[in-house]
Amino acid sequence: MPHTPTRRTGRTTAGLIATTLLAAGLMASTASMAAAPGFDAKMSAFATQIKSDPSYKRIPLETTAERQWFYNQSEAVYTKKITKEQFIAEGVKLYPGYEASFAAVADFMSK
């Protein structure tokens, strides 16, 4: 029987992206992936970029809830639902001392 692409195939692709981002410590693996077109690819590109940037200070996203919050906030700045300044301010409230890291994410997502 020929394979017919389904919504599940899309989730498999999103799952592969999520696994890549988890390895970079950026997000949680969840059933609900970003809906914004191009966002997963943008996050993947950011994860690749920071792997080779020794000056990037990894944000300590330890729990699933923390990683989901970060993912949602990153999508919000990507889709311009919040400004870069709002993204950075919200991040620094929860993770003092990581302003440069949040600024790097905001700058990359806003390009």
Rosetta constraint file for C-alpha pairs under 8 A:
AtomPair CA 5 CA 9 HARMONIC 5.95 0.50
AtomPair CA 6 CA 10 HARMONIC 6.94 0.50
AtomPair CA 7 CA 11 HARMONIC 6.42 0.50
AtomPair CA 8 CA 12 HARMONIC 6.16 0.50
AtomPair CA 9 CA 13 HARMONIC 6.36 0.50
AtomPair CA 10 CA 14 HARMONIC 6.16 0.50
AtomPair CA 11 CA 15 HARMONIC 5.83 0.50
AtomPair CA 11 CA 31 HARMONIC 7.73 0.50
AtomPair CA 11 CA 33 HARMONIC 7.87 0.50
AtomPair CA 12 CA 16 HARMONIC 6.31 0.50
AtomPair CA 13 CA 17 HARMONIC 6.42 0.50
AtomPair CA 14 CA 18 HARMONIC 6.03 0.50
AtomPair CA 14 CA 33 HARMONIC 6.65 0.50
AtomPair CA 14 CA 40 HARMONIC 7.36 0.50
AtomPair CA 15 CA 19 HARMONIC 6.08 0.50
AtomPair CA 15 CA 29 HARMONIC 7.06 0.50
AtomPair CA 16 CA 20 HARMONIC 6.35 0.50
AtomPair CA 17 CA 21 HARMONIC 6.25 0.50
AtomPair CA 17 CA 40 HARMONIC 6.78 0.50
AtomPair CA 17 CA 41 HARMONIC 7.82 0.50
AtomPair CA 17 CA 44 HARMONIC 6.55 0.50
AtomPair CA 18 CA 22 HARMONIC 5.95 0.50
AtomPair CA 18 CA 27 HARMONIC 7.00 0.50
AtomPair CA 18 CA 28 HARMONIC 7.09 0.50
AtomPair CA 18 CA 29 HARMONIC 5.56 0.50
AtomPair CA 19 CA 23 HARMONIC 6.27 0.50
AtomPair CA 19 CA 29 HARMONIC 6.92 0.50
AtomPair CA 20 CA 24 HARMONIC 6.66 0.50
AtomPair CA 20 CA 44 HARMONIC 7.08 0.50
AtomPair CA 20 CA 47 HARMONIC 7.78 0.50
AtomPair CA 21 CA 25 HARMONIC 6.21 0.50
AtomPair CA 21 CA 26 HARMONIC 5.27 0.50
AtomPair CA 21 CA 27 HARMONIC 5.96 0.50
AtomPair CA 21 CA 43 HARMONIC 7.39 0.50
AtomPair CA 21 CA 44 HARMONIC 6.39 0.50
AtomPair CA 21 CA 47 HARMONIC 6.19 0.50
AtomPair CA 22 CA 26 HARMONIC 5.56 0.50
AtomPair CA 22 CA 27 HARMONIC 5.43 0.50
AtomPair CA 22 CA 28 HARMONIC 6.33 0.50
AtomPair CA 22 CA 29 HARMONIC 7.17 0.50
AtomPair CA 24 CA 47 HARMONIC 5.96 0.50
AtomPair CA 24 CA 51 HARMONIC 7.34 0.50
AtomPair CA 25 CA 58 HARMONIC 7.49 0.50
AtomPair CA 25 CA 59 HARMONIC 7.86 0.50
AtomPair CA 25 CA 60 HARMONIC 7.77 0.50
AtomPair CA 25 CA 61 HARMONIC 6.75 0.50
AtomPair CA 26 CA 47 HARMONIC 7.54 0.50
AtomPair CA 26 CA 59 HARMONIC 7.96 0.50
AtomPair CA 26 CA 61 HARMONIC 7.08 0.50
AtomPair CA 26 CA 67 HARMONIC 6.33 0.50
AtomPair CA 26 CA 70 HARMONIC 7.46 0.50
AtomPair CA 26 CA 71 HARMONIC 7.39 0.50
AtomPair CA 27 CA 61 HARMONIC 7.70 0.50
AtomPair CA 27 CA 64 HARMONIC 7.66 0.50
AtomPair CA 27 CA 67 HARMONIC 4.25 0.50
AtomPair CA 27 CA 68 HARMONIC 5.94 0.50
AtomPair CA 27 CA 70 HARMONIC 6.75 0.50
AtomPair CA 27 CA 71 HARMONIC 5.72 0.50
AtomPair CA 28 CA 63 HARMONIC 7.96 0.50
AtomPair CA 28 CA 64 HARMONIC 5.22 0.50
AtomPair CA 28 CA 65 HARMONIC 7.64 0.50
AtomPair CA 28 CA 67 HARMONIC 4.90 0.50
AtomPair CA 28 CA 68 HARMONIC 5.51 0.50
AtomPair CA 28 CA 71 HARMONIC 7.77 0.50
AtomPair CA 29 CA 64 HARMONIC 7.79 0.50
AtomPair CA 30 CA 68 HARMONIC 7.93 0.50
AtomPair CA 34 CA 39 HARMONIC 6.74 0.50
AtomPair CA 34 CA 40 HARMONIC 6.82 0.50
AtomPair CA 34 CA 72 HARMONIC 7.82 0.50
AtomPair CA 34 CA 75 HARMONIC 7.11 0.50
AtomPair CA 35 CA 39 HARMONIC 7.74 0.50
AtomPair CA 36 CA 75 HARMONIC 7.36 0.50
AtomPair CA 36 CA 79 HARMONIC 7.18 0.50
AtomPair CA 38 CA 42 HARMONIC 6.18 0.50
AtomPair CA 39 CA 43 HARMONIC 6.18 0.50
AtomPair CA 39 CA 75 HARMONIC 6.69 0.50
AtomPair CA 39 CA 78 HARMONIC 7.16 0.50
AtomPair CA 40 CA 44 HARMONIC 6.13 0.50
AtomPair CA 41 CA 45 HARMONIC 6.15 0.50
AtomPair CA 42 CA 46 HARMONIC 6.22 0.50
AtomPair CA 42 CA 109 HARMONIC 7.01 0.50
AtomPair CA 43 CA 47 HARMONIC 6.18 0.50
AtomPair CA 43 CA 109 HARMONIC 7.87 0.50
AtomPair CA 44 CA 48 HARMONIC 6.28 0.50
AtomPair CA 45 CA 49 HARMONIC 6.19 0.50
AtomPair CA 46 CA 50 HARMONIC 6.22 0.50
AtomPair CA 46 CA 105 HARMONIC 7.59 0.50
AtomPair CA 46 CA 108 HARMONIC 6.99 0.50
AtomPair CA 47 CA 51 HARMONIC 6.34 0.50
AtomPair CA 48 CA 52 HARMONIC 7.16 0.50
AtomPair CA 49 CA 53 HARMONIC 6.63 0.50
AtomPair CA 50 CA 54 HARMONIC 7.59 0.50
AtomPair CA 50 CA 56 HARMONIC 6.30 0.50
AtomPair CA 56 CA 100 HARMONIC 7.96 0.50
AtomPair CA 56 CA 101 HARMONIC 6.26 0.50
AtomPair CA 57 CA 98 HARMONIC 7.20 0.50
AtomPair CA 57 CA 100 HARMONIC 7.87 0.50
AtomPair CA 57 CA 101 HARMONIC 5.93 0.50
AtomPair CA 58 CA 101 HARMONIC 7.07 0.50
AtomPair CA 59 CA 95 HARMONIC 7.52 0.50
AtomPair CA 59 CA 98 HARMONIC 6.68 0.50
AtomPair CA 59 CA 101 HARMONIC 6.91 0.50
AtomPair CA 61 CA 66 HARMONIC 5.43 0.50
AtomPair CA 61 CA 67 HARMONIC 5.45 0.50
AtomPair CA 61 CA 70 HARMONIC 7.97 0.50
AtomPair CA 62 CA 66 HARMONIC 6.52 0.50
AtomPair CA 62 CA 67 HARMONIC 7.11 0.50
AtomPair CA 63 CA 67 HARMONIC 6.27 0.50
AtomPair CA 64 CA 68 HARMONIC 6.04 0.50
AtomPair CA 65 CA 69 HARMONIC 6.05 0.50
AtomPair CA 66 CA 70 HARMONIC 6.23 0.50
AtomPair CA 67 CA 71 HARMONIC 6.11 0.50
AtomPair CA 68 CA 72 HARMONIC 6.05 0.50
AtomPair CA 69 CA 73 HARMONIC 6.08 0.50
AtomPair CA 70 CA 74 HARMONIC 5.95 0.50
AtomPair CA 71 CA 75 HARMONIC 6.18 0.50
AtomPair CA 72 CA 76 HARMONIC 6.16 0.50
AtomPair CA 73 CA 77 HARMONIC 6.30 0.50
AtomPair CA 73 CA 87 HARMONIC 6.67 0.50
AtomPair CA 74 CA 78 HARMONIC 6.09 0.50
AtomPair CA 74 CA 87 HARMONIC 7.64 0.50
AtomPair CA 74 CA 105 HARMONIC 7.50 0.50
AtomPair CA 74 CA 106 HARMONIC 7.35 0.50
AtomPair CA 74 CA 109 HARMONIC 7.16 0.50
AtomPair CA 75 CA 79 HARMONIC 6.05 0.50
AtomPair CA 76 CA 80 HARMONIC 5.96 0.50
AtomPair CA 76 CA 81 HARMONIC 4.96 0.50
AtomPair CA 76 CA 82 HARMONIC 5.70 0.50
AtomPair CA 77 CA 81 HARMONIC 5.95 0.50
AtomPair CA 77 CA 82 HARMONIC 5.09 0.50
AtomPair CA 77 CA 83 HARMONIC 5.93 0.50
AtomPair CA 77 CA 84 HARMONIC 6.22 0.50
AtomPair CA 77 CA 87 HARMONIC 6.58 0.50
AtomPair CA 77 CA 106 HARMONIC 6.65 0.50
AtomPair CA 77 CA 109 HARMONIC 6.66 0.50
AtomPair CA 77 CA 110 HARMONIC 6.87 0.50
AtomPair CA 78 CA 106 HARMONIC 7.84 0.50
AtomPair CA 78 CA 109 HARMONIC 4.93 0.50
AtomPair CA 78 CA 110 HARMONIC 5.65 0.50
AtomPair CA 80 CA 110 HARMONIC 7.82 0.50
AtomPair CA 82 CA 86 HARMONIC 6.08 0.50
AtomPair CA 82 CA 87 HARMONIC 6.67 0.50
AtomPair CA 83 CA 87 HARMONIC 6.26 0.50
AtomPair CA 84 CA 88 HARMONIC 6.18 0.50
AtomPair CA 84 CA 103 HARMONIC 7.44 0.50
AtomPair CA 84 CA 106 HARMONIC 5.27 0.50
AtomPair CA 84 CA 107 HARMONIC 7.19 0.50
AtomPair CA 84 CA 110 HARMONIC 7.57 0.50
AtomPair CA 85 CA 89 HARMONIC 6.04 0.50
AtomPair CA 86 CA 90 HARMONIC 6.03 0.50
AtomPair CA 87 CA 91 HARMONIC 6.13 0.50
AtomPair CA 87 CA 102 HARMONIC 7.31 0.50
AtomPair CA 87 CA 106 HARMONIC 6.86 0.50
AtomPair CA 88 CA 92 HARMONIC 6.06 0.50
AtomPair CA 88 CA 99 HARMONIC 6.41 0.50
AtomPair CA 88 CA 102 HARMONIC 5.26 0.50
AtomPair CA 88 CA 103 HARMONIC 5.97 0.50
AtomPair CA 88 CA 106 HARMONIC 7.21 0.50
AtomPair CA 89 CA 93 HARMONIC 6.24 0.50
AtomPair CA 90 CA 94 HARMONIC 6.79 0.50
AtomPair CA 91 CA 95 HARMONIC 5.85 0.50
AtomPair CA 91 CA 96 HARMONIC 7.82 0.50
AtomPair CA 91 CA 98 HARMONIC 7.74 0.50
AtomPair CA 91 CA 99 HARMONIC 7.48 0.50
AtomPair CA 91 CA 102 HARMONIC 6.47 0.50
AtomPair CA 92 CA 96 HARMONIC 4.70 0.50
AtomPair CA 92 CA 97 HARMONIC 6.84 0.50
AtomPair CA 92 CA 98 HARMONIC 6.18 0.50
AtomPair CA 92 CA 99 HARMONIC 5.77 0.50
AtomPair CA 92 CA 102 HARMONIC 7.62 0.50
AtomPair CA 98 CA 102 HARMONIC 6.35 0.50
AtomPair CA 99 CA 103 HARMONIC 6.02 0.50
AtomPair CA 100 CA 104 HARMONIC 6.11 0.50
AtomPair CA 101 CA 105 HARMONIC 6.40 0.50
AtomPair CA 102 CA 106 HARMONIC 6.08 0.50
AtomPair CA 103 CA 107 HARMONIC 5.96 0.50
AtomPair CA 104 CA 108 HARMONIC 6.14 0.50
AtomPair CA 105 CA 109 HARMONIC 6.02 0.50
AtomPair CA 106 CA 110 HARMONIC 6.02 0.50
AtomPair CA 107 CA 111 HARMONIC 6.52 0.50
